[in-house]
Amino acid sequence: MATGRNHRPATRSRGIPEATVARLPLYLRALTALSERSVPTVSSEELATAAGVNSAKLRKDFSYLGSYGTRGVGYDVEYLVYQISRELGLTQDWPVAIVGIGNLGAALANYGGFASRGFRVAALIDADPAMAGTPVAGIAVQHTDDLDRIISDNGVSIGVITTPPGAAQQVCDRLVAAGVTSILNFAPTVLSVPEGVDVRKVDLSIELQILAFHEQRKAGEDVAAEDEGAPPMRATPAGRKGPDGGMPAVMPA
């Protein structure tokens, strides 16, 4: 079985900047949507708009891939889908193990989008003995006592941690000791890993807090706009008390 366990992404040897790597999935998503609509070619401006970046940045990113498009025609959609998929390592099989099969872990296991993007959920692992043998998304949950064997038997290359924060570091250590070198962490805690291990953190609460910040700012801008439309204010004559007997009142001019 080809697992991709010993393969490292080509992006590192090719010297593609991390910022460009982070945008490649955005381009791939936009291109896949175009491919599904049987669109043969796309201009840099159209693709940049669909991906949410500016066209100059897109052209620079694609230059790292050796893809420059054709003047007056644009980029070949199907070729770019293949090229970016290959660069991201999505043309091979990536077995994934999810550790922590609570609500979030089960939801990820049931997500149908992994397989179409080159990821196969190979194992589900949980510390609760009562969960052992329970089928989730057609896969029997296995106990953490067997984690090392599970990782080895399935050739797992990517571990997904969806445990409570208190257990996440221990699970991370065991995954790394078993040979996993890439981890997607959903637990709300920072993981410590040795050099050579990649960790991507997904913290839903932080994302919501950022959205709350922007909502508050928008609300503040709305209030400021309302204030700008209000009639100018003037103070009452010097020495006159306000209606509450305190500071002088401020009245519409």
N, C-alpha and C positions, 0 to 999 in steps of 0.2 A: 504494500500500500504506500503510495506516494503521499507523504504528510507535509513536506515542506519544512520539516523540523530543523534541518541543518542549513536552510537557505536564508540568507540575509538580504534585505531589500537592496536593489541595485542603486537606489538613489544615493546612498552614502559614497559608493565608489565613483559615481558620476559627479559628485560635488554639487548636487541640487540643494539650495538653501532650505532650511526647515520651514520658513514662511511660505515658500513655493509648494513644498510637500503638503502643508496644511490646506492649501487652496485646491490642490488636485482633486480631492473628492467633490468639491463644489462644481468644478468643471465637468467631472464625470457624471454627476447627477443631472446637470443641465443637458449634457450631450445625450445621455440615455433617454431623457424625455423627448429630445428631437428625433432620436433613432426610432423610438416607438411610434412617432408620427410620420416615419418614412421621409424625413427631411434629409436630403443628400449632402448639402453643404451649408455652412454657416459663416457669417463674417465675424471678425474679432469683436466688433461693436455689439452685434446681436448676442453673441455668446457671453461677453462680459456683462451685459445687462441681465441676462438670465442667471448668471452666477453671482451677481451682486458685487462685481469689482470693476475697476476702470480698464478700458481696452489696452492702454499702454502697459499696465501691469500684467495683463493676460498675455500680451505678445512677448514680454520679457520672460514670463514663466514658461511659455511654450518653447522659447529659444533654448532653454536648458534641456528640453526633450529632443531638440534637433528638428522641431516642427515649425515651419515658418508660413505655411499656407501658400495660396496662389493668388497673386495680384488680380483683382477683379472677380475672383471666384470665391475665395475664402478657404476655410478648412473642410476637409472631407470628414464628415461626422463619424462614419463607421471606423475609419482608420484612427481617429483620435480616441474613440472609445477603447479600441484595442490597445493603442499606445499607452494611454494613461492607466488602463487596467493592468497592463504588463509592468509598468513602472511601479505601481502600488503593490505588485505581487498578487493581484487578484486572478491571475490566469492559472493559479495552482490551488490545491486544496489546503485550507488552514483549519485543522481541528481545534475546537474551542471547548474548554471546560468551564462551567459556571459553578462557583462555590457559594452556597447560601441560597437554598431554594425556598425563600419566603415569597411574599407577594411579588416583589420586584424580580427576583430570580426566576420565578415561574413565568412571569410576563415576558422576560427576555427569551426564555426557552421556547415560548409559544410564538415568538416573532417570526414571521415567515420571510422577512427580507434578508436574513443572513445567507441562506443557501444561494440565492441569486447573485450575491456579491462575493462569493468565494469563501464563505465561512460556514463550517459545518459544526453544529453543536454535537460534540462527541461524547460528552459526559456531564452528568449533573451530580453534584456532591453536596452533602449536608451533614451537620454534626448531630442532628436529632435521630436517634436509633429508630424512632417510630416512622421516620420518612423513608428508611431503607426499603427498597423494592417498590415504592410507590411510583406509578408511571406519571410522568409529566411531559406533555408534548410527545408522547410515544416512547419516552426514554425512562428507564428505571433509575430512580435516585439511588446513589451509592453513599456509603458512610465515609466520613473523613479519615477513619482509621486506615482505609485502603487507598488514600490519596496518591501515594508514591506509585503504587502498582497501576492505578487507573491512568495516571499521566503517562507512564511508560507504555502500557498496553495500547493506548489510543494514539500515541505519538503526538500528544497535545503540545502545541506551540504557543498558544495564547490562553491565559487564564483570566477569567472575569470574576471579580470579587463583589458579592452583593450581601455580605454578612453585616451584622451589627458592628459599629466602629471598634468595640473592645476586642473583637476576634480577628479583625482584618490583618493586623501586622503578623500574627502567628500564622494565619493562612498564607499570607504573602511569603513568609520565610519558607514554609513547606513547599509552596509552588516553585520557588526559586531553587531550593535544594533538590527538587525532583527534575529540574532541567528546564523549567519554563522561563523564558527570557523576555516575554512581553506580557504586561498586565493591564487590564482595564479595571479601574477601581471606582465602584459606585459607593463605597462606604465613606461616610463623612469624616474622614481622618486622613492625615498625611502619612504615606508609607515610606519607610526607609529601605532602600534596595542597594545592592552592590553595583559597582560599575559594570556596564554591559547589559543591564536589565532596564528595559524601557517601561515607564508607567504613564498611563494617561488617566487623568482623574475626571470623573463626571460627578459634580456636586449640584443636585437639583435645587437645594436650598439657596446656594450662592447665586445661581442663575435667577431665581425668583427675587432675591434681594436686589440684584442689579436692575431687574424690571421695575421693582418698587421704587428704586431711586429715580428712574426715568419717569414713572408715573407721577411721582411727587414734583419733579421738575416741571412736567407739563402742566400740572395743577397750579404751580406757582406762576407759570407764564400766563395761564388763563386769568388768574387773579390780577396780575400786573396789567393785562390788557383791559380788564374791566375798570381798573383804577384810572388808566389813561383816558377812558371815555367818560369818567365822572366829571361833574362841574368843578372848576377851581375852587379852592377853599380859602377863606380869609379869617383872621382872628378877630374876636370881638374887641371893642375899644379897650385901651389899657386900663387896668384896674377893675374891670367888670368881672365878676365871678361867673363861672360856668353854672349850668343848671343844677349840678350836684354840690355847688358851693365850693368846688375845688379850683382847678386850673381854669383860666379863661377858655370859653368855648371856641371851637372852630366852626365857622358857619359857611355855607355856600356863598360865593361872591355874587 
